[in-house]
Amino acid sequence: MKKITSIICLLVLLTACSKPKITKLIKVSNLEELNAAIKDCKAGDEIVLANGVWKDVEIKFSGNGTEENPIILKAETAGEVFIEGVSSLELSGNHLEVSGLFFRNGHSPKTNVIAFRTSAKEVANHSKVTNCVILDFNNLERDQDNIWVQFYGKQNELSNCYIAGKTNGGPTVRVDLKGNQSIRNYHNIINNHFGPRPRKGGARGETIQLGSSFTSMSPSNTTIANNLFEECNGEVEIISSKTNFNIIKNNVFYKSEGSVVTRHGNYVTVDGNYFIGDGVNDQYGGIRIINTGHWITNNLFYKIKGKNFRSPIAIMNGIPKSPLNRYNQVTDVVVAYNTFIDSDSPWQFGVGTNISQADVLPKSEIRSARPLRTEVVNNVIYNSVGDANPIIEHDKADGVTFASNIIDNNGVDFSKRDGLTSKKLTLTPIGSDISAPVSGFSDVEVYNGFDFETITEDVLGNSRDKSNQVGAILDVENIKLDILNKANYGADWYSNEVEIRDPKTHSVSNASELVAKLKDAENGDILELNAEVFKISESLIIDKTITIQSKGSTEIVYEGAANTPAFSLTPYGKITVKNIKLIGNTSNYAFASLKENMSNHFGLEVIDSEISNFNYALRVYKQAFSEQITFKNTTISDCENGIELSEETKDRGDYNTEYLTIDNCTFNNVKQNVVDYYRGGYDESTIGGNLLITNSTFTNSGSEEKNQRLLNHNGIVNVNINNNTFKNNKVKFVSILWGAKNNVESNNTLINSGQIKTEENLVMTLMY
Amino acid sequence: MKKITSIICLLVLLTACSKPKITKLIKVSNLEELNAAIKDCKAGDEIVLANGVWKDVEIKFSGNGTEENPIILKAETAGEVFIEGVSSLELSGNHLEVSGLFFRNGHSPKTNVIAFRTSAKEVANHSKVTNCVILDFNNLERDQDNIWVQFYGKQNELSNCYIAGKTNGGPTVRVDLKGNQSIRNYHNIINNHFGPRPRKGGARGETIQLGSSFTSMSPSNTTIANNLFEECNGEVEIISSKTNFNIIKNNVFYKSEGSVVTRHGNYVTVDGNYFIGDGVNDQYGGIRIINTGHWITNNLFYKIKGKNFRSPIAIMNGIPKSPLNRYNQVTDVVVAYNTFIDSDSPWQFGVGTNISQADVLPKSEIRSARPLRTEVVNNVIYNSVGDANPIIEHDKADGVTFASNIIDNNGVDFSKRDGLTSKKLTLTPIGSDISAPVSGFSDVEVYNGFDFETITEDVLGNSRDKSNQVGAILDVENIKLDILNKANYGADWYSNEVEIRDPKTHSVSNASELVAKLKDAENGDILELNAEVFKISESLIIDKTITIQSKGSTEIVYEGAANTPAFSLTPYGKITVKNIKLIGNTSNYAFASLKENMSNHFGLEVIDSEISNFNYALRVYKQAFSEQITFKNTTISDCENGIELSEETKDRGDYNTEYLTIDNCTFNNVKQNVVDYYRGGYDESTIGGNLLITNSTFTNSGSEEKNQRLLNHNGIVNVNINNNTFKNNKVKFVSILWGAKNNVESNNTLINSGQIKTEENLVMTLMY
């Protein structure tokens, strides 16, 4: 073993503390030195990782520090130590601290990137990971699930970190409670910036999960506070609380397509959080409530347009005597002192009721148990555009007490209910681009429920002691919210704000130039094709955001081998093709993803183009995922297969694209898989994918389709087929819609093309 | 309204307290005065109930005291205020205190006798009921369930009370958790004496129940400490914990036929309790464990012979993903520092496994999930008679860690297991009639699990800090347990110890004397019949413990009306008939219970007698219950019906007698219901009744039995049919035994009497 390069002993007399603090600095430059330093480390030691790239390192940091003298593992310069390749970090022992590391360009060989344990029996306690970044540290395949930060033990902390870009399955952060070593853990997840997590396509994309259904009876006592969640779009649950006594406080959920969900477990406090939408995107959610004893207080909902499962307050129906992993009845929940501004139908009850599906679901799946002993009180609703249904009862809210709630619905009628009173409110600016009703309603008597004296503060931390009033915000002077200032969250050396760069347009005159310039182009650039024909014999690799376009009717003739694509869609590859005629040799493909290692998402947009003579217009393999695939003003003709997105056949709820949009297109002589888009597995809380087919014409297609359907979209939750013409397609059905979900069609013309049928219920595999 | 009779104001300056305490004494003599006093009461008031009988009073005690100045409702002299008739007590408000009352000779008009609330919304907090007695305050019918003390609200106390004799359904004491007003209640149930609760016959006979399956996820934080449970035989669960975070500490379970059961909910502490049996009765149990996170520490088990469900430590199998009201898997349980003395097979795992019944039970009833992450460590076993199976695995204990356990098995071999080591131990006397291993094993290294540093004391409260060792008792000098001294528990003015009185024998010469002397006799007396024939035309009322016997062959000829009994078995009536010939008129009965209002148990023993020419030898109606019914050396002949105990047809698990014993008897020409004993309803944890038929002869009987069975005992759990002769009975079956339960037969002779069949599984109604 190499000798440790430098040891510096320091004797630091801390003036604020009576005990002298002894610190030993040990600088290490490689894994061997690091392991040696860890092996010898004692309370007070600081192990310093030299700046630079640390590749393929599996760090096991074990030691026993003390409260006064923790053992520290830190970057020489915060942000200049890069953990790359196949790497991981595990901690065990007591009072350990890790800081300043940057995990990037790699993935973990284990089931987690950072774990607060080194073996099943050796956990960390009183330890923290702080001021670190984990960015795009994804496994190679989407369904190789893992967790980026996994908590075990007790009293651990993840603070001031920036964590973003997880595309593979598994929550970004999970608290594990299996074992006495990890209950009543009082972990803190604080001051972090959870940056964009792209839509995963299906379940298992939570940003934070606290326990699992198997430990739903366990007391976790985890605090998630003062974090910024920005575009955390992984799935319908941003935070999935599955244990007892968690506290979710003062977080900002900004343009995040999901909700805070008390999925299992009880007695969760969701207090003083900000849910900020844009008034348009109806994927941004609020708080979805299941189980017993939660207190939802002092939260501010601003322009949240989520519906049903994603509504600002979604109170679910339970399953009577529910199995452990399903839906317990909501009881003893308090929803008090919240403010809802321009958020549609904010209170929804009996969400998830499925009594009508009793024929196709087992009895143990029927959610018929309505909320009991639940109080919705002291809340304020303000709608600048009136909302006819501030309350939606999917099932009766007869177990809910409403009291001392006020609403300004700007003159629009709504169905009246005791405990929700109209009142004219005025808005006060409380920050940049945000106003809220704050004053003028102190005359509304507050409802005092059991233990309400414990609600001592408003969302801003002002005391309710003296001049209490309904709503999340007390009437104090000069409120200036600064909740979206990213400098307040995450690592102090990292920002995800990037300067917007003007795209560069590269003129391309021949095929070899196309290959070369595509390779050299930067993210966002445009390749302008300036010849009539480009003959290409090998796949063009798309690994960045790029636009390929022409002014006139440029042809790209792909002469490559059978079953290879003209455009190979690889991780991060997002291509827009505009005004191009793409011509194949009947055996090869126009577009295809990689067959494996699609460690990050691709994207595809085809506009004003023609695709002909291919085996597949688009073939997306299992594990590949795109947030959006769009065809617009485009013709697909004389192809064996059309748009193929049906390989996620494991029936775990996954699918290949969140949105597939086909607008004003023509399909002619596409023999099979004309549109084939699949999602399998029964999961009531998966809300994708989305298929939109409008203003298009399908002729002479589908003749080879074995199931005799022209458009296959089995299991896709949102389907919209409008204003299309189907003519001379030899199929039995143009489409079979799923009536119980959001599948609709209108204004289509069918000539000699079978029919469109709606089946109310679809028999699907249960996922759990 | 009458004027309050006397108001005395006192100004008491408490020397121990800096605040002056103002007390107003208000003495009341009737309900009107009491109600007026309650209406006006203020902090510091003491309402004094005049001595005497308070009949038919429904007391609602509401008020707001303070910690320093509670409002007190008390007996003029503790124990001299009798609450009788149709009466109840309800409390609501804060800091109330009730003391000195004696509930007897009556029952409650409500669903509880004492309730810590006056309406669904008005509960009591910081209030207590102390130094009171509730005795035999039973509803008129056994299945009119109620609760004697029902907790609502928070921080209430039941202390120093004596409570005994509940025969009707429903737990004696229950903590209710429905609603935010009653969670995290920190109630205290302390220093009480729970006196004998007779066997109820079926479920719903718990002494204390903490919550219900519907609130099993709720934090209760109730403490049950320092109580004496004496002969609490109501059902298999003495304490049924159904919520989280309860503490069951330093209680004495003395000759109680049941167990402490963590039926639902998690994280219960069962610490420092004494389970005292007699080395014979195998109904005395220990601790039965279901669910997660319980800590079973420092308990002492002495001569506990319970098996399977009632074994000292019974760890159950769970149902995978169990429904809320069934059996969750056992996980993360700690069983540490307990001592087991002369207690058979004290550790049983996989209790309740029923994988073999998969054919007759729904999947959601199959208990196949074995315990996980469970530690059985630092325990001591001493067997003066060696036990071949200290560990029984009904299903594999592969998820259990054994470590640092020692056993002295007095030389008897047992199947070895890591973590359970043989060691020679010696017994030290630690109290009257009790010895335990205390010293000589300090060399055994204790196992230190997660959080084991929180186990700071032994069963006696001695610190484990300095000289820790395995087992419940540390090695300190002069241990003198005084745990069975009844003066340490219950009301200070009441004792259930009665002087034993020698029974008096009354000589009876004719029928009218028999009626008169039966009426006048005292409990336990003997009537000696000294004539040859007693002709009786009206039922003899049995309402006490009495023996009726003769020296020779005395006849009692019952000439009463059809369908009336010679002996009418009424509440508390326990009769022994010895050496008597009982003769009917073919239309009337020998023995029968009342048809209704059997508010307490009866008993029947018939020895050396003959019963003939009756419609029924014994007819027991629905709701009537006897702990024992015995026929010995007795002939039953020429009767239309024999022994009829089959009217509990609601299938809620109830039955009419705990034990039916027929030994050395003869049945001849009994046409139907020869023996008809029924229990209905599937409930894996009901362990009765008990049918023993031995050395008897059945001839020419059962000819009119519609189901063609001679002995009917459908649903009875323990059946023993040995050494009998069955001859010329026109039936298809003598008996159909339930193979999965404890139903056995041996050495029977069947001549022209059909057969005995065993059916492994019985299809029964599910009870829940």
Interface residues (C-beta under 8 A of the other chain):
Chain A: K178 G179 N180 Q181 I183 S213 T215 M217 S218 P219 N244 G265 N266 Y267 N291 T292 G293 K321 S322 P323 L324 N325 R326 N328 T331 D332 V334 S364 R373 G449 F450 D451
Chain B: K178 G179 N180 Q181 I183 S213 T215 M217 S218 P219 N244 G265 N266 Y267 N291 T292 G293 K321 S322 P323 L324 N325 R326 N328 T331 D332 V334 S364 R373 G449 F450 D451
